[in-house]
Amino acid sequence: MQKVFVSLALLLTSFTVLAEPWIDTRDPWLRADIEALANHGVIKVPITTWPLMWAPIVRDLEEVDNQLLSNKVMPIYMRVKRRARFETKHESNSFLILKAGNQGKILRHYGDDRREKAEITTKNTGVSKNFAWNIEATRAFDPIDGEENRLDHSYIAAVWGNWILSAGAQERWYGSGWDTSLILSNNARPVPALSIQRNYSDAFESPWLSWIGPWTFNAFIGQLESDRHVPHAKLLGMSVNFKPFNSLEIGLRRTAQWGGEGRPQNLSNFFNLLIGRDNCDELEGGCGADRSNEPGNQLAGIDFKWRIPTKKYYGSLYGQLIGEDEAGYLPSRKIYQFGYSTDFQLGDLDISSYIEYADTENEYRTNLTYNNAIYRTGYRTELRSLGSTFDNDSQSVGLGLIATHKNGDKYKLKLTNVNMNSDGVGEEHSISTTNIKFNQIEFHYLNTTKYGLIGAQIEVKDKTIDTFGYQKEKYNISLSWKIKL
């Protein structure tokens, strides 16, 4: 696979290069700025599915009369516009990235980049008129899953009308949450996949559908690893986002595990999965004694972000509801997430803040979320949950501040209280074999210098939470350096 990516990169560099077409999950400050502009009516397109397309954001920025922007919004607008200008320069970009800490990172939230104790990464990224790519090779030291050589975040993509087709291993994030997403987050390593995504999010012209406003569509099919109960099972995902009002964004989400060695992978079985007919009592002839006719394991749900409709901005409410099963073609056996976010200025700092609650203890019974009788490795890959970073049967409350100084310095402060694996059953959890309640504080600083982007991060817990031995200390200190080559 690595040879394929390298060969395609050499081929694509012969085109005139423009930019990377989307924004990935590794920059919380850019996301905070984009959300702030959406909160104040500058950006009007859906923004809660990541990777997020640059094209509609750039168009919204260009259509704004910046003379009408307030003193609060103007610096944020200029930061995003400068970033967009850099991303659309007519050149390819290569980087060297070094990251190291005293131990690997177990709990990952939006914007987290490092996974292992130390990583060395080189990447080349760019876009031509019809193609885009990011070739990213990482050498990981003392990795949790044993895979030292990685192509995570690499992809090649082609533009087809208003659609972008891609192949690669991209992190995906479904929803408005900051600490986690209940259905698809950056917690696990990205799954190699083929995907299709709408580029511009223009509303329908038909009067029957124009009411849904700007909309996006994203779908992918990937393959999970071989070292699991059902080797090479497929991971499918689909998301539709739309904004019927400028103040409201709605996301419809769905993922599924399907096929794999020893499982049916014919069109009839896939069709049953697609239409949600995967309960045994809904299938002709039932599932069979060995459940061989059951199509797969699905999660589905809905999330929203709603700007409180006042003349002066007082914040936004957001939430997510995900069902582990289906009843009457609607999600059942549900888990929940709720949050409030806002942005404000403090001196020379632009600050975005949030408070967020999530509960992955299923309303039906414990040890149900992210587990399945067929796919017994669960809704996980490479030892980590594809959904919540805290895995199942966990409750969390997080408070976060993401700040950018007018001189370009960036800060992130996060406080979290977690009740993890509340039922205390270890075999059904990827982090802790027992119930553990802990508090965590995390601080992250980034500074742009003439020598590149330099970062420092410290994370402290009041207890050691990982009972599998990957983390042996309550603290995690790391440094990072990114330089353009």
ABEGO torsion letter per residue (X at the ends): XAAAAAAAAAAAAABBBABBABBBAABAAAAAAAAAAAAAGABABBAABOBBBAAAAAAAAAABBAAABBAAAAAAAAAAAAAAAAAABBBBBBBBBBBBBABBBABBBBGBABABABBBBBBBBEBBAABBBBBBBBBBBGBAAGBABBABGBBBBBBBEABBBBBEBBBBBBEABAABBAABBAABBBBBBBBBBBBBABBBABAAAAAAEBBBBBBBBBBBBABBABBGBBBBBBBBBBBABAABBBBBBBBBBBEEBGBBABAAAAAAAAAGBABAAABBGEAEAAGAABAEBBBBEBBBBBBBBBABBAEBBBBBBBBABBBGGBBBGBBBBBBBBBBBBBEABBBBBBBBBBBABBAABBGABGBBAABAAEBBBGGBBABBAAEBGBBBBBBBBBBBBAAGBBBBBBBBBBBBGAAGBAAABAABABBBBBBBBBBBBBBBBAAEBBBBBBBBBABBABAAGABABABBBBBBBBBBX
